[in-house]
Amino acid sequence: MSRQSYVFTSESVSEGHPDKVCDRISDAVLDAFLTEEPEARVAAETFATTNRVVIGGEVGLSDKDKLSQYMGRIDEIARACIKDIGYEQEKFHHETCEVTNLLHEQSAHIAQGVDSSKDKDEGAGDQGIMFGFATDETPELMPAPIHYAHAILRRLAEVRKDGTEPTLRPDAKSQLSVRYENGVPVGVSSIVLSTQHAEETQTSDDIHAIVEPYIREVLPEGWISDDTEWWVNPTGTFVIGGPDGDAGLTGRKIIVDTYGGAAPHGGGAFSGKDPTKVDRSAAYAARYLAKNVVAAGLASKCSIQLSYAIGVSKPLSIYCDSFGTGQVPDERIEQAVAQAMDLTPRGIREHLQLNRPIYQRTAAYGHFGRAPEEDGGFSWEARNLADVLKAAV
């Protein structure tokens, strides 16, 4: 029997964290190419350090002339991301940092695995395993520690950007240790928050006074008690931040992007990859399926694993674990999800309408637990498959 009373910890990082700056730029490049051509191929990686951004990887458009044209926009795209995040410091500024574009055309050998497969349908762009997870411990069907760690940083970004808190700066990290009783999250045993700030004269106590009201606003009522430990800017001064303080790289925050360690991860990063890459699209599909299993009342907690081989369209395996909470056997859930959704790469893209420029917004504060948006953003968070799954079991 699994433990019912314990403390579990997850962390998040802000949009100004060096790795998230890189994720944002990579996804902005992807969105630009998808705007031009929904079937564009992109695998963009970004590296950032003091006053420098380097973008590399593979891109592909059917029109080679337009490919050259879009290559010329990369500098503009990167600077717009850095400006929106809020970096205007001496050694990392959207106007003065050096942007190097090393993108090149997609490998023909990789393209052939996607474009033609043994079973005459579009094949997966690579082998791999992908996981989706959902739990009813929050309204968003996400694990509480990562959900609220994201929420804290998202709120601090809002008040930084709207001018309410002018001394906060873009780079920040949060960490929550959530206390569970009888399997239900009931409180926070410790809160860790490190945020970049404007003035070297600002102390940890000064920053604590700024951020505490927003943290209390975000967390459920009663979760913070007299016993909750606070660690705000525990190292003291944090003025030098972002890529000037530490180098950033696309894809280094895969646990932050997903479930905060509360569920398995297949290992593949998301940002900068077009939806033919099952690292991204199948992970979204697995979350969509797991969320709808829980939304349908078939389980209160659910993990779905999918596996693929390069050039092969159909998943090699589908695995469900309801952690003993299932209302029907896990085998029936596996059969139901296979019936309810076409899990080939193209089937996933068409079902979730992924061939749209909706990815830049996913780059910070988690790819999951967000509300579906009118233009198709976060379509994998919809609960519109719940009735289909109930009927299928």
N, C-alpha and C positions, 0 to 999 in steps of 0.2 A: 504493500500500500504506500502511495506517495505521501510525503510529509504535508501536513495541513497548516502548521504554524512555523513561520520562518521569516527571515529578512532577505529580500532580493534587491540587487542594485543594478541600475542601468545609467548610462551617460548619454549626453547629447552634445553637439557642438553647433555654434552659430553659423550663419551664412558668411561671416567674416573670418572663420577659421581657415587657415591656409589650404587645407585639403578641400574644404567646401568652396573656396574661391575657384579652385581648379575644376571641381565637379560642375560648378555653375557655368564656367566658360565652355567646358566640353559639351554640356547640354545645350548651351546657346548656339554653338556651332551646328549641332544636330538639328535644332529647330529651324535654323536658317536654311539648311539643305532640304528638310522636309517641306518647308514652305514653297520651295521651288518645285520639288518633285516628291510626291508621297512615297514612292518606292526608292528614294535615295538611300545609298549605303554609306554609313558613317561609323567609324570606330576611332574617336578622337580622344587623345590623352593630353593633359595639360600639366606642366610643371611650373611652379612659381617660387621665386626667391627674391632677395633684395633687388628692387627696381627692375625685375625681369620676369617675363612670362614666355614660356616656350610651349608651342602646340604642335603635336605630331600625330601620326596615325594615318588611317586610310579613309578616303571618301570616294564616292562614285555617283555620277549622274549619267543618264542615257545620252544627254547632249554635251559633248566634250567642250564646246564653246562656252556654255553656261558654267561648266565646271571651272574653267579658267577664271571666269568672271567672279564666281563666288569665292574662289581662292583669294581674290583681292580684297574681300570684305572681312577677312579674319581679324585683322588689326582693329578695325572699327567695332566688331562684335566683342572682342576681349575688353576693350576700354569701356564700352557701355556697361558691361557686367561689373567691372571694378568700380565704376562711378556709382552705380545703383547700390552696390553693397555699402559704399561710403568711405572708400579709402582715398584720402587726400593728405597723407602724411609724407614727410620729406623723402623717405626712402621707399615708399610704395604709393604712387599717385597715378590716377588714371590718365593724366595728361603726359607724364614724363617717363613712365616705365617703358622699357624696351620690350617689344613684342616680336617674337621670332616664329614664323610660320613654316613648319616642316611637314605639313600634310602632303600626301601624295595619293595617286589613284589606287583604288582597291586592287589587291592581288587577284589575278585571273584564276588562280588555283583555289582561292577561298570562294570566289564568286561562283565557280562551277559547282561547288558543293551545295550552295543554296539554290541555284537556278535550275539544276536538274538532279534528280535523285533516283535511286534504284526503283522506287515505286511510282515514278512518273508524276510526282507531286513535289512542290517546293520542299527541299530538305532543311534540316536544322543547320544553322551556321557553325555549330561546333558541338562536340559532345559535352555532357555535363549533367549535374543534378541540381534541381531547384526545389526550394521549400516554400510553402505558404503556411500561415498560422493565423488562428483567431481564437479569442477567448472572451467570454461574456463578462469579464471583470470590469470593463469600462463600456460606456455607451457606444464607443467607436469600435468595440470588439478587438481592442488592442491590449497588450500587457500594460498595466498601470505604470510601472517605473519608467519605461521609455516614453510612453505617451505624455506624462507630465513633465519629464525632463525636456522634451521638445517644446511643450507649451510654455514653460518658463522662458526659454530663450527667444521664442517667437514673440512673446509679450514685451520682453526687453528690447528687441529690435524695433517693435512698433513705437515705443516711447522714445527711443533714440532717434528714429527717423522723422518723427513728427515734431521734434524739438522739445518735447516735454522734459527729457533728461539730456541736456546738451553736453554733459561731460562723459557720457558713455561712448565707447568706440566699438568698432565692428567685431573684434575678435573676442569670443567667449566660449566657455564650456560649463555644463551643468552636470550634476550627478545626484541621483536620488536613491536612498536606501529605504525601500518600502516594506513595512511590517504587515505580514499576513497572519490572520487568525481563522482557523477552519477553512483555509483556502481562499479567503476573501481579503483584499487589501483594506486595511483599516487605519493606517497612519504612516508617518515618515519618521524613521529613527535618526536620519542625518541628511543634511542638505549641503552640497558642495557647489559653489558658484565662483568661477573666476572670470572676470570681465576686464577687458582693456578699458582704460580711462584716460582722460585728457591731461590731467595735471599730476606732476610728481609729488606735489604737496598733499594729494588725497590719500588718506590712510585706508586700511582695511575697514575700519569702523565707519569711515565716511561712505565707502561703497556699500557696506552692509545697510546703512540707513537709506540709501537710494533704492536698493533692489528688494529689500524685504517686503514692502507693501505690495509689489507686483507678484512676488512669489506667493504671498498669502492669498492674493486675489485669484491666482490660477489653481491652486491646490484645493481639493474638496474640503469643505468645512469640517473642522475637528481633527484634521490629519496632523496639524502642527500642535505639539504640546510643550509643556515645560521641559520635558525630557528630550526633545528634539535637539540634536547637535547641529550648530551652524558653522560652516567653514567658508567664509566669503573672502576671496583674494588672500588665501592663507600665506602666500609667499610675500605679501606686501605690494610694492609698486608694480604695476602692469601697464606701462605706457607704450613700450615698444611691442607691437603686436603684428598679427597678420604675417604675410610672407617675408617681411623684414625681420621678424622675430624668429620664425621657423619656416623652413621650406614646406611647400604644399605639393600634393600629387593627386591626380584623379584616382578615385577608387579605393582610397585607404580607410574609408569609414563605413565599411559594409555592414557592420553590426549596428552602428548608429542609424543607417539607412533602413534597417529592417525591424527587428524585434528586441533589440537591446540585450541579446544573449538569452532571452527567455525561450527561444526556439532554435532549431538547427539552421545553419546557413550553408548553401551549396558551395560558396567560395567565390563565385563570380560577381564582380562589381556591375553596377547599372549605368552610371553616367557616361555620356559620350557614345553610347551604343544605340544604333537604330533597332527597331523592333523585329528585324529578322534574326537578331541575336537572341537565342533562347535564354541566355543569362538574364536578360531583362524581361522579355515578353512572357516566358514561361513562369518566372518568379511572380509576375503580376497575375498570371492566370491561376497559379497555385494559391495566392492570397485570396483572389476572387472566389475560388471554390471553397476554401476553408471558411471564409467569412460567411458565405451563403449557407454552408452546412450548419454553422452556429446560428445564423439568423433564422433558419428553418426549424430550429429547435431539435435537430437531430443529434446534437452534442453541445455541451457547454464549453468545450475546448477541442480544437481540431488542428492537426498538422497534416498537410498534404505534400507528398514528394512526387516529383515528375523527373524522368530521366530521358536523355536524348543521345543520339549518335549523329555525327556530322554527315550530311547528305541524306539522312533518313527522316521522313516526315513524321511518322507516328511515334509517340512516346514509347520507349522500351518498357517502361513500368510505371504504374500508378500505385502509390502506397498511402494509406490513411492510418493515422493513430488518433483516436479520440480520448486517450488517456483514461479509459474506463468510464467516461461520461456519456458514451453513445447510447441513444435510444434504440438503435438497431446495430447489428454487427458491423465492424469496420469494413468487412468484405463487401457488404451491401452498399456502403457509402462509396467505396472504390468503383463499384459497378455503376452506381448512379451518376457519379461525376463524369465518367467516361461516356455515358449516354447523353448527358445534359449539355456537353460542350465539345466541339471539335478541337482537339488539342494538338493538331498539327500547327506548325509555325504560322501558316497562312490563316488557318481557322481561328487561332488566338487573335491575330491582328484584326481580322474582320469582325469577330465577336465583340472585342473590346475597342474597336476602331482606333487602333494605335498608330496608324500612319498619318499622324497629325502633329503639328508643332506644339506639343503640350509638355515638353520635358524639362525646360529650364526651371519651372516652378517646383519640380520634384527635388531639386538639388540640395535643398536644406530643409531641416525639420521633419525628415522622414518621408519615405515613399508610400507609407501605409498609415491608416487611421485618419485620413483626410476626407473631406466631403467631396463627392462627385460634383463636377462643375459643368455649367451649361454648354461650354464649347468642347466637352469631352475629356477635360483634364480629370485625372484620377477616376477614370471609368471603371477600373478594377475594384473600386470601393463601393460600387452599387450593390444592392441586395435583391436585384431583379431575377435571380436564379433560384431563390428560396422555394417558391411554390413548385417549380419544375423538379427540384431535388426531392421535395416531399412526395410528389406524385411518383417519382422514379423508384423510391424504396418500398 
